[in-house]
């Protein structure tokens, strides 16, 4: 479907360019970080516990990865670094991976500056010459930092760096690498389906980290409020906000939680006028009444990689259909250097 976009093509092209190269850079990131990934995996295996720290999109990636590490028997939790600074989880005996695309985020640098990093602290960044890269042993993403506002390529490359660690812990990356070759499905109908929405809710179950990453990007790019509520949490009360101007975006991947996503989508459609879009990697039949974006069937980390390209394109085009300057921040910057 051809969309009419209000933002001029030249303003959107940098975002499209980042997305176009993200799978190539992700493959290069996996291949280029094997030695460091093995070192990190050794400490994670020895400790059995892992904390993933970051801000913004980096924290959302941590949320995607929690179930991936847990599936391998690792006690993994993702926390915003600001929360760790203010009410810290004890880190003794835990491995820690701190993520900052730029390597210059204010909270990240303060955490190290105040001597809060434990012995088994590692970092992940897109910039090899950043401050963060000099503070801890680092995984470095291929291709350098992305430049446009809102995370796209950096999300996928960050997942790829963790994939290198997960492989050293015993994960099979065959499915992950396979879905990287899949074409991006058309999202035009999904954007049109939410044309009247003035507020958005992004929700998933095991794919909730993907929902949180896309909710952040949608808010940044469209300047509309977008809640990220895990499926169970959405059903426990917040469904009261639903209505014709509240769009619901759901993420369904190929695991046992898919039935709960299906049930919630059916409930939303039957109990409210909210339009529903489902980004679907489950392989199940489409949900009647919802606009479905069919992604390659996959679960776990491969499910996230399968869902992200379509969801990223959706968040960009959804904003570009509404604003003349989508991707141009008016209150903040790409790198937040002040708390």
Secondary structure per residue as TSV (DSSP state, phi and psi in degrees):
chain	resnum	aa	ss	phi	psi
A	1	X	-	360.0	134.8
A	2	X	-	-87.1	123.6
A	3	X	-	-96.4	146.4
A	4	X	-	-93.6	114.2
A	5	X	-	-106.2	135.6
A	6	X	S	-80.8	-29.4
A	7	X	S	-78.2	130.1
A	8	X	-	-59.2	146.2
A	9	X	H	-55.5	-36.0
A	10	X	H	-66.3	-25.1
A	11	X	H	-79.3	-27.3
A	12	X	H	-88.0	-23.5
A	13	X	H	-56.9	-40.1
A	14	X	H	-58.4	-36.6
A	15	X	H	-67.0	-45.3
A	16	X	H	-62.6	-37.7
A	17	X	H	-64.4	-41.6
A	18	X	H	-60.6	-45.2
A	19	X	H	-65.9	-35.1
A	20	X	H	-65.6	-28.5
A	21	X	H	-101.3	0.4
A	22	X	H	-67.3	-34.2
A	23	X	H	-73.8	-36.8
A	24	X	H	-62.0	-46.7
A	25	X	H	-66.6	-31.6
A	26	X	H	-66.8	-43.9
A	27	X	H	-61.2	-43.1
A	28	X	H	-64.6	-34.4
A	29	X	H	-67.2	-40.0
A	30	X	H	-63.9	-47.3
A	31	X	H	-68.4	-33.6
A	32	X	H	-88.7	-0.8
A	33	X	T	-124.4	21.5
A	34	X	H	-61.3	-43.7
A	35	X	H	-64.6	-48.7
A	36	X	H	-66.1	-37.9
A	37	X	H	-60.6	-38.9
A	38	X	H	-64.9	-39.8
A	39	X	H	-63.0	-45.7
A	40	X	H	-64.7	-43.0
A	41	X	H	-60.7	-37.7
A	42	X	H	-60.8	-43.0
A	43	X	H	-71.2	-38.2
A	44	X	H	-63.0	-42.7
A	45	X	H	-63.2	-41.2
A	46	X	H	-68.3	-40.6
A	47	X	H	-81.5	-35.3
A	48	X	-	75.5	-1.5
A	49	X	E	-135.3	139.3
A	50	X	E	-138.7	135.8
A	51	X	E	-117.4	129.9
A	52	X	E	-108.0	118.4
A	53	X	E	-115.9	140.3
A	54	X	E	-178.3	177.6
A	55	X	S	-128.1	150.8
A	56	X	T	59.7	-129.5
A	57	X	H	-61.7	-30.7
A	58	X	H	-65.0	-37.3
A	59	X	H	-70.1	-38.5
A	60	X	H	-60.6	-38.9
A	61	X	H	-62.4	-40.0
A	62	X	H	-57.8	-39.4
A	63	X	H	-66.4	-35.9
A	64	X	H	-62.6	-38.5
A	65	X	H	-85.0	-20.8
A	66	X	H	-46.8	-56.0
A	67	X	H	-66.5	-24.7
A	68	X	H	-68.0	-44.5
A	69	X	H	-70.3	-38.4
A	70	X	H	-63.2	-34.0
A	71	X	T	-62.9	-20.8
A	72	X	T	-98.9	12.3
A	73	X	T	86.6	12.4
A	74	X	-	-95.3	130.6
A	75	X	E	-77.5	92.3
A	76	X	E	-112.9	139.2
A	77	X	E	-141.3	141.1
A	78	X	E	-108.6	131.5
A	79	X	E	-132.3	144.8
A	80	X	E	-64.1	138.9
A	81	X	H	-64.9	-31.0
A	82	X	H	-62.3	-38.2
A	83	X	H	-68.1	-39.6
A	84	X	H	-64.5	-33.0
A	85	X	H	-69.4	-39.4
A	86	X	H	-87.6	-36.4
A	87	X	S	-141.9	77.5
A	88	X	-	-67.7	139.4
A	89	X	-	-78.4	132.2
A	90	X	-	-58.7	132.7
A	91	X	-	-108.2	0.3
A	92	X	T	-59.9	130.8
A	93	X	T	77.9	9.2
A	94	X	-	-115.4	144.2
A	95	X	E	-82.9	148.0
A	96	X	E	-132.2	134.7
A	97	X	E	-119.8	118.7
A	98	X	E	-101.5	129.2
A	99	X	E	-116.7	132.6
A	100	X	-	-150.3	116.8
A	101	X	S	-54.5	-48.7
A	102	X	S	-80.0	-24.8
A	103	X	S	75.2	14.6
A	104	X	-	-129.9	10.4
A	105	X	-	-61.1	139.5
A	106	X	H	-58.4	-45.2
A	107	X	H	-66.2	-38.1
A	108	X	H	-62.2	-47.7
A	109	X	H	-67.8	-36.7
A	110	X	H	-66.1	-38.8
A	111	X	H	-59.9	-44.4
A	112	X	H	-72.0	-41.7
A	113	X	H	-60.8	-34.7
A	114	X	T	-86.2	7.1
A	115	X	T	70.6	31.9
A	116	X	-	-92.5	-7.9
A	117	X	-	-75.1	132.6
A	118	X	-	-76.2	179.4
A	119	X	T	-62.4	-40.9
A	120	X	T	-96.4	57.6
A	121	X	E	-105.5	132.0
A	122	X	E	-128.5	166.7
A	123	X	E	-132.7	161.8
A	124	X	E	-140.5	125.1
A	125	X	E	-150.6	165.4
A	126	X	S	-96.9	-5.1
A	127	X	-	-120.8	110.5
A	128	X	T	-68.1	-22.8
A	129	X	T	-105.0	19.3
A	130	X	S	-77.2	165.8
A	131	X	T	-59.0	-43.3
A	132	X	G	-60.2	-40.4
A	133	X	G	-61.7	-22.7
A	134	X	G	-91.3	-4.2
A	135	X	T	-100.9	-20.6
A	136	X	S	-155.6	156.6
A	137	X	E	-57.6	131.0
A	138	X	E	-123.8	145.3
A	139	X	E	-91.5	133.3
A	140	X	E	-116.1	122.9
A	141	X	-	-72.3	143.2
A	142	X	T	-72.3	143.8
A	143	X	T	93.3	-3.2
A	144	X	-	74.7	177.9
A	145	X	-	-66.2	147.5
A	146	X	-	-76.4	150.5
A	147	X	-	-99.2	-38.5
A	148	X	S	-67.2	158.1
A	149	X	S	-72.5	140.3
A	150	X	S	85.4	134.4
A	151	X	-	-79.5	129.6
A	152	X	S	-131.0	-81.4
A	153	X	H	-56.4	-38.1
A	154	X	H	-62.8	-33.0
A	155	X	H	-62.0	-49.3
A	156	X	H	-70.1	-40.7
A	157	X	H	-64.9	-38.8
A	158	X	H	-62.0	-43.1
A	159	X	H	-58.5	-40.3
A	160	X	H	-64.5	-39.0
A	161	X	H	-63.1	-41.7
A	162	X	H	-66.9	-32.8
A	163	X	H	-59.4	-36.0
A	164	X	H	-62.5	-39.1
A	165	X	H	-69.9	-44.8
A	166	X	H	-60.3	-36.8
A	167	X	H	-62.5	-39.6
A	168	X	H	-68.6	-22.1
A	169	X	T	-88.6	-2.2
A	170	X	T	115.3	0.0
A	171	X	-	-72.7	144.5
A	172	X	-	-91.5	117.9
A	173	X	-	-90.8	6.6
A	174	X	H	-55.5	-46.6
A	175	X	H	-69.3	-37.0
A	176	X	H	-60.6	-48.9
A	177	X	H	-65.7	-34.2
A	178	X	H	-66.3	-43.5
A	179	X	H	-71.7	-18.0
A	180	X	T	-63.9	-21.9
A	181	X	T	-87.8	-5.8
A	182	X	S	-74.7	142.8
A	183	X	-	-69.2	153.7
A	184	X	-	-80.4	125.4
A	185	X	-	-69.3	158.9
A	186	X	-	-68.8	133.8
A	187	X	-	-115.2	7.5
A	188	X	H	-57.5	-44.7
A	189	X	H	-65.3	-35.4
A	190	X	H	-66.1	-41.0
A	191	X	H	-63.5	-44.0
A	192	X	H	-64.2	-34.7
A	193	X	H	-63.3	-27.0
A	194	X	T	-106.1	23.3
A	195	X	T	-60.8	-29.5
A	196	X	T	-94.8	-0.5
A	197	X	-	-71.1	136.7
A	198	X	S	-116.5	-2.1
A	199	X	E	-153.4	148.7
A	200	X	E	-129.7	150.3
A	201	X	E	-127.4	124.1
A	202	X	E	-107.6	132.4
A	203	X	E	-149.2	145.0
A	204	X	E	-153.2	-173.1
A	205	X	S	-115.3	-95.0
A	206	X	T	-66.4	-22.6
A	207	X	T	-92.0	21.3
A	208	X	H	-63.6	-31.8
A	209	X	H	-61.0	-37.8
A	210	X	H	-63.7	-42.8
A	211	X	H	-59.3	-40.2
A	212	X	H	-69.3	-38.9
A	213	X	H	-63.4	-43.3
A	214	X	H	-73.9	-35.2
A	215	X	H	-60.2	-42.0
A	216	X	H	-61.5	-48.4
A	217	X	H	-63.5	-39.3
A	218	X	H	-62.5	-42.8
A	219	X	H	-64.7	-44.8
A	220	X	H	-63.0	-43.3
A	221	X	H	-83.7	-40.2
A	222	X	H	-93.2	-16.8
A	223	X	-	63.7	20.0
A	224	X	S	-100.5	148.4
A	225	X	-	-65.7	134.8
A	226	X	E	-136.9	114.5
A	227	X	E	-84.0	144.8
A	228	X	E	-115.4	106.2
A	229	X	-	-126.9	119.2
A	230	X	-	-54.4	147.8
A	231	X	H	-52.4	-46.6
A	232	X	H	-63.9	-40.4
A	233	X	H	-66.8	-35.8
A	234	X	H	-64.1	-40.2
A	235	X	H	-72.6	-25.6
A	236	X	T	-85.3	60.4
A	237	X	T	117.1	-51.5
A	238	X	G	-63.3	-12.1
A	239	X	G	-61.5	-12.9
A	240	X	G	-62.4	-21.6
A	241	X	G	-82.1	-8.4
A	242	X	-	-64.2	151.4
A	243	X	S	175.7	179.4
A	244	X	T	-61.1	-25.7
A	245	X	T	-100.3	11.0
A	246	X	E	-115.0	105.8
A	247	X	E	-84.6	142.6
A	248	X	E	-116.0	125.2
A	249	X	E	-115.7	119.4
A	250	X	E	-117.5	149.3
A	251	X	E	-122.4	120.0
A	252	X	E	-124.7	119.0
A	253	X	E	-116.3	-179.2
A	254	X	S	-88.2	77.0
A	255	X	S	-153.9	-175.6
A	256	X	T	-63.3	-23.8
A	257	X	T	-72.6	-11.8
A	258	X	H	-57.6	-34.5
A	259	X	H	-67.1	-30.5
A	260	X	H	-73.6	-36.8
A	261	X	H	-62.6	-43.3
A	262	X	H	-59.8	-47.8
A	263	X	H	-60.5	-42.7
A	264	X	H	-67.6	-41.4
A	265	X	H	-60.1	-43.2
A	266	X	H	-63.3	-38.8
A	267	X	H	-64.7	-46.2
A	268	X	H	-59.5	-45.1
A	269	X	H	-67.1	-34.0
A	270	X	H	-86.2	-19.6
A	271	X	H	-112.2	-3.4
A	272	X	-	-151.0	172.7
A	273	X	-	-96.6	8.8
A	274	X	-	-64.1	129.8
A	275	X	-	-73.2	141.2
A	276	X	E	-120.5	131.8
A	277	X	E	-116.6	132.5
A	278	X	E	-117.9	119.1
A	279	X	E	-87.7	115.7
A	280	X	E	-122.3	112.3
A	281	X	E	-114.8	18.3
A	282	X	S	-81.6	-25.4
A	283	X	-	81.2	0.6
A	284	X	S	-83.7	167.5
A	285	X	-	-63.8	145.4
A	286	X	-	-57.7	153.4
A	287	X	-	-88.9	118.7
A	288	X	T	-56.1	132.9
A	289	X	T	95.4	-16.6
A	290	X	S	-99.7	149.7
A	291	X	E	-84.0	120.8
A	292	X	E	-105.8	131.8
A	293	X	E	-106.9	107.0
A	294	X	E	-82.9	119.5
A	295	X	-	-110.3	165.4
A	296	X	-	-55.7	138.8
A	297	X	-	-67.5	123.4
A	298	X	-	-169.9	157.4
A	299	X	-	-131.1	175.5
A	300	X	H	61.6	-143.0
A	301	X	H	-61.6	-39.4
A	302	X	H	-62.3	-35.2
A	303	X	H	-62.4	-42.2
A	304	X	H	-62.8	-43.7
A	305	X	H	-65.8	-32.7
A	306	X	H	-70.6	-35.8
A	307	X	H	-82.7	-33.9
A	308	X	H	-61.1	-46.5
A	309	X	H	-58.6	-44.1
A	310	X	H	-67.1	-41.8
A	311	X	H	-66.7	-36.7
A	312	X	H	-63.4	-47.1
A	313	X	H	-62.0	-38.4
A	314	X	H	-61.0	-47.2
A	315	X	H	-65.2	-34.6
A	316	X	H	-68.6	-49.7
A	317	X	H	-72.7	-31.3
A	318	X	H	-59.8	-46.6
A	319	X	H	-68.4	-41.1
A	320	X	H	-67.5	-25.4
A	321	X	T	-74.1	-14.6
A	322	X	T	-111.0	-28.0
A	323	X	-	-120.6	148.1
A	324	X	T	-80.2	-8.2
A	325	X	T	-140.3	38.9
A	326	X	T	-56.2	135.7
A	327	X	T	93.9	-2.0
A	328	X	-	-107.8	104.3
A	329	X	-	-69.0	146.4
A	330	X	S	-116.2	-9.8
A	331	X	S	-129.6	-10.6
A	332	X	-	-145.3	-176.0
A	333	X	-	-125.4	168.2
A	334	X	S	-60.3	-42.0
A	335	X	S	-110.6	122.0
A	336	X	-	-93.4	107.4
A	337	X	-	-104.1	2.9
A	338	X	-	-129.1	131.6
A	339	X	-	-76.4	360.0
